[in-house]
């Protein structure tokens, strides 16, 4: 980041310092140092088994780290449960989206947070807030907010899950492979949605194998290999070949050959 960035941008929303998570003899997360900057889209890349899932589950409060420290807005925090993470403003959208197919869009968006008035559900208020949120995110492809989620396309389902996160006032939205198994048009819809989230000041962490998607939406990238961050920095300082090098070997000769590539934030 430039020296002209504001103080709120210079202080990362969330910082990981030496975070470790092991399962028996398996060191899934091995001393991760990572800054996730406010209002930016950070991509987390890595091959299968690199530790991406373990890391986001630690950030989501599903698993406590065995070692290390997590700082939220500059202050140490302990994420002992998803509820504690959500209370801070961390929402995770997994690949299965955690939506209920038998409920409609409004019911899904308010599930667990229903608006009640005079001991009955305030359907009018919930519908109005659902419409407003979807409109703010420019989600225009759904036929009706009372449409069953089971009838939605993959891109529309992602849109509902993101809208639900926005309604919960999430500060950090973690998206696990958001475009997996989506077609071209649906992928474009989801990528546009990620950009709109960031434009609203929401910090986004995207886990993806798709480098085209990463270069489309990410401001920053961190590459994991064997539980470690082997490279991190602004996406503009990387190219796809260098990222693949880091994912597969943990280093890249192309960086030495061309110092203008991936010089920011590369970790040894």
C-alpha positions as CSV (number, residue, x, y, z in Angstrom):
1,X,0.0,0.0,0.0
2,X,1.1,3.6,-0.6
3,X,2.0,6.0,2.1
4,X,-1.0,8.1,1.1
5,X,-3.4,5.4,2.3
6,X,-5.5,6.3,5.2
7,X,-4.8,5.1,8.7
8,X,-7.8,2.7,8.6
9,X,-6.3,1.1,5.5
10,X,-2.7,0.9,7.0
11,X,-4.0,-1.1,10.0
12,X,-5.2,-4.5,8.7
13,X,-8.7,-5.6,9.7
14,X,-7.3,-8.9,10.8
15,X,-3.7,-10.1,11.4
16,X,-2.4,-13.6,11.9
17,X,0.9,-14.0,13.6
18,X,2.6,-17.4,13.8
19,X,-0.7,-19.2,13.7
20,X,-0.4,-23.0,13.9
21,X,-3.0,-25.8,13.8
22,X,-2.2,-29.5,14.0
23,X,-4.2,-32.7,13.9
24,X,-2.2,-35.4,15.4
25,X,1.0,-35.7,13.4
26,X,-0.4,-33.4,10.6
27,X,0.6,-29.8,10.8
28,X,-2.2,-28.3,8.8
29,X,-1.3,-24.7,9.5
30,X,2.3,-24.1,10.2
31,X,3.2,-20.6,11.5
32,X,1.1,-18.5,9.2
33,X,1.7,-14.7,9.1
34,X,-1.0,-12.9,7.1
35,X,-2.5,-9.4,7.0
36,X,-6.0,-9.0,5.5
37,X,-6.6,-5.3,4.7
38,X,-9.8,-3.4,5.3
39,X,-12.0,-3.0,2.3
40,X,-9.8,-5.1,0.0
41,X,-10.3,-8.4,-1.7
42,X,-7.6,-10.8,-0.7
43,X,-7.2,-14.1,-2.5
44,X,-5.9,-17.2,-0.8
45,X,-4.4,-19.6,-3.3
46,X,-2.8,-23.0,-2.8
47,X,-2.9,-26.6,-4.1
48,X,-5.0,-29.3,-2.4
49,X,-3.7,-29.9,1.1
50,X,-2.0,-26.5,1.3
51,X,-3.9,-25.6,4.5
52,X,-6.5,-23.2,3.0
53,X,-9.6,-25.0,4.6
54,X,-7.9,-25.3,8.0
55,X,-6.9,-21.7,7.9
56,X,-10.4,-20.4,7.1
57,X,-12.0,-22.7,9.7
58,X,-9.6,-21.2,12.2
59,X,-10.6,-17.7,11.2
60,X,-14.2,-18.7,11.3
61,X,-14.0,-19.9,14.9
62,X,-14.6,-23.5,14.1
63,X,-11.1,-24.5,15.4
64,X,-8.9,-22.7,17.9
65,X,-5.3,-22.3,16.8
66,X,-2.8,-24.3,18.8
67,X,-0.2,-21.5,18.7
68,X,0.0,-17.9,17.5
69,X,-2.1,-14.9,17.7
70,X,-5.0,-13.3,15.8
71,X,-5.5,-9.6,16.0
72,X,-8.8,-7.9,15.0
73,X,-8.6,-4.2,14.2
74,X,-5.2,-4.2,16.0
75,X,-6.4,-6.0,19.2
76,X,-5.7,-9.6,20.1
77,X,-8.8,-11.9,20.0
78,X,-9.6,-15.5,20.7
79,X,-12.1,-17.1,18.3
80,X,-13.4,-20.0,20.2
81,X,-16.6,-20.5,18.2
82,X,-18.4,-19.4,15.0
83,X,-20.7,-17.3,17.2
84,X,-17.7,-15.4,18.6
85,X,-16.4,-14.8,15.0
86,X,-19.8,-13.7,13.8
87,X,-20.0,-11.3,16.8
88,X,-16.9,-9.6,15.6
89,X,-18.2,-9.4,12.0
90,X,-16.7,-12.4,10.4
91,X,-19.1,-14.4,8.0
92,X,-17.9,-17.4,6.1
93,X,-19.7,-18.6,3.0
94,X,-18.7,-22.3,2.4
95,X,-19.2,-24.1,-0.9
96,X,-22.4,-25.7,0.3
97,X,-23.7,-22.1,1.2
98,X,-25.6,-23.4,4.2
99,X,-28.9,-22.4,2.6
100,X,-32.2,-24.3,3.2
101,X,-33.7,-25.4,-0.1
102,X,-37.2,-25.8,1.4
103,X,-37.3,-22.1,2.4
104,X,-37.7,-19.0,0.2
105,X,-35.1,-16.2,-0.2
106,X,-36.5,-14.0,2.5
107,X,-36.7,-16.9,5.0
108,X,-33.1,-17.9,4.2
109,X,-31.8,-14.3,4.6
110,X,-33.5,-14.0,8.0
111,X,-33.0,-17.5,9.2
112,X,-32.1,-17.3,12.9
113,X,-32.6,-13.5,12.9
114,X,-36.3,-13.2,12.2
115,X,-38.1,-9.9,12.8
116,X,-40.9,-10.3,15.2
117,X,-43.6,-7.8,16.0
118,X,-46.4,-8.4,18.5
119,X,-45.3,-12.1,18.8
120,X,-45.7,-12.8,15.1
121,X,-43.2,-12.7,12.2
122,X,-43.1,-9.2,10.6
123,X,-43.1,-10.5,7.0
124,X,-43.5,-7.0,5.5
125,X,-40.4,-5.6,7.2
126,X,-38.3,-8.7,6.3
127,X,-39.5,-8.5,2.7
128,X,-38.6,-4.8,2.4
129,X,-35.2,-5.3,4.0
130,X,-34.5,-8.3,1.7
131,X,-35.5,-6.4,-1.4
132,X,-33.4,-3.4,-0.3
133,X,-30.3,-5.5,0.3
134,X,-30.5,-7.4,-3.0
135,X,-31.1,-4.1,-4.8
136,X,-28.0,-2.5,-3.2
137,X,-26.0,-5.5,-4.4
138,X,-27.5,-5.2,-7.9
139,X,-29.0,-8.7,-7.7
140,X,-31.6,-8.5,-10.3
141,X,-31.9,-12.0,-11.7
142,X,-34.2,-13.5,-9.1
143,X,-37.8,-13.7,-10.2
144,X,-39.2,-13.1,-6.7
145,X,-37.9,-12.8,-3.2
146,X,-40.4,-15.5,-2.2
147,X,-38.9,-17.9,-4.7
148,X,-37.7,-21.1,-3.1
149,X,-34.0,-21.4,-2.9
150,X,-34.1,-24.8,-4.4
151,X,-35.2,-23.2,-7.7
152,X,-32.2,-20.8,-7.9
153,X,-29.1,-21.2,-10.1
154,X,-25.7,-21.5,-8.5
155,X,-24.9,-17.8,-9.1
156,X,-28.3,-16.8,-7.6
157,X,-27.7,-18.9,-4.5
158,X,-24.3,-17.3,-4.0
159,X,-26.0,-13.9,-4.3
160,X,-28.5,-14.8,-1.5
161,X,-25.7,-16.1,0.7
162,X,-23.7,-12.8,0.2
163,X,-26.9,-10.7,0.8
164,X,-27.4,-12.6,4.0
165,X,-23.9,-11.7,5.1
166,X,-24.4,-8.0,4.3
167,X,-27.6,-8.0,6.3
168,X,-25.7,-9.3,9.3
169,X,-23.3,-6.3,9.0
170,X,-20.3,-8.5,8.2
171,X,-17.0,-6.7,8.2
172,X,-15.1,-9.7,6.7
173,X,-16.7,-12.1,4.3
174,X,-14.8,-15.3,3.7
175,X,-15.8,-17.0,0.4
176,X,-14.7,-20.6,-0.1
177,X,-14.5,-21.4,-3.9
178,X,-17.4,-19.2,-4.7
179,X,-17.3,-19.9,-8.5
180,X,-16.7,-23.7,-8.3
181,X,-19.0,-25.5,-10.7
182,X,-20.5,-22.3,-12.1
183,X,-21.0,-21.5,-15.7
184,X,-19.4,-18.4,-17.4
185,X,-22.4,-16.1,-16.9
186,X,-22.9,-17.2,-13.3
187,X,-19.2,-16.8,-12.5
188,X,-19.3,-13.2,-13.9
189,X,-22.3,-12.5,-11.7
190,X,-20.5,-13.7,-8.6
191,X,-17.3,-11.9,-9.4
192,X,-19.2,-8.7,-9.9
193,X,-20.9,-9.2,-6.5
194,X,-17.5,-9.6,-4.9
195,X,-16.4,-6.3,-6.4
196,X,-19.5,-4.6,-5.1
197,X,-18.9,-5.9,-1.6
198,X,-15.5,-4.4,-1.6
199,X,-16.8,-1.1,-3.0
200,X,-19.1,-1.0,0.1
201,X,-16.1,-1.2,2.3
202,X,-16.5,-4.9,3.2
203,X,-13.3,-6.9,3.4
204,X,-13.4,-10.1,1.4
205,X,-11.2,-13.2,1.6
206,X,-11.6,-15.4,-1.4
207,X,-10.3,-19.0,-1.5
208,X,-10.0,-20.1,-5.1
209,X,-8.1,-22.5,-7.4
210,X,-9.2,-20.3,-10.4
211,X,-6.4,-17.9,-11.2
212,X,-8.5,-16.1,-13.8
213,X,-11.0,-15.3,-11.1
214,X,-8.3,-14.2,-8.7
215,X,-6.8,-11.8,-11.1
216,X,-10.3,-10.5,-12.0
217,X,-11.2,-9.5,-8.4
218,X,-8.3,-9.6,-6.0
219,X,-6.4,-6.6,-4.7
220,X,-3.9,-8.8,-2.8
221,X,-2.9,-12.5,-2.8
222,X,-1.4,-14.9,-0.3
223,X,-0.1,-18.3,-1.5
224,X,-0.1,-21.2,0.9
225,X,2.0,-24.3,0.6
226,X,2.3,-27.1,3.2
227,X,0.6,-24.9,5.7
228,X,2.8,-21.9,5.3
229,X,2.4,-18.5,3.5
230,X,5.2,-18.7,0.9
231,X,4.3,-15.4,-0.9
232,X,2.0,-12.5,-0.2
233,X,1.5,-9.0,-1.6
234,X,-0.5,-6.9,-4.1
235,X,-1.9,-8.9,-7.0
236,X,-0.3,-6.4,-9.4
237,X,3.2,-7.7,-8.4
238,X,2.4,-11.3,-9.4
239,X,1.6,-13.1,-12.6
240,X,-0.1,-16.6,-13.0
241,X,3.1,-18.4,-13.7
242,X,4.8,-17.1,-10.6
243,X,1.7,-18.1,-8.5
244,X,1.8,-21.6,-9.9
245,X,5.5,-21.8,-9.0
246,X,4.9,-20.8,-5.4
247,X,1.9,-23.2,-5.2
248,X,3.9,-26.2,-6.4
249,X,7.4,-25.6,-5.2
250,X,7.2,-22.8,-2.6
251,X,9.6,-20.6,-4.7
252,X,9.9,-19.1,-8.1
253,X,13.0,-18.6,-10.3
254,X,11.0,-16.2,-12.4
255,X,11.2,-13.7,-9.5
256,X,15.0,-13.7,-9.5
257,X,15.0,-13.4,-13.3
258,X,12.5,-10.5,-13.3
259,X,12.6,-8.6,-10.0
260,X,9.6,-6.5,-11.0
261,X,7.4,-9.6,-10.4
262,X,6.2,-10.5,-7.0
263,X,8.7,-8.3,-5.1
264,X,6.2,-7.0,-2.6
265,X,5.6,-9.1,0.5
266,X,7.3,-12.3,-0.7
267,X,8.1,-14.5,2.3
268,X,10.9,-17.0,2.4
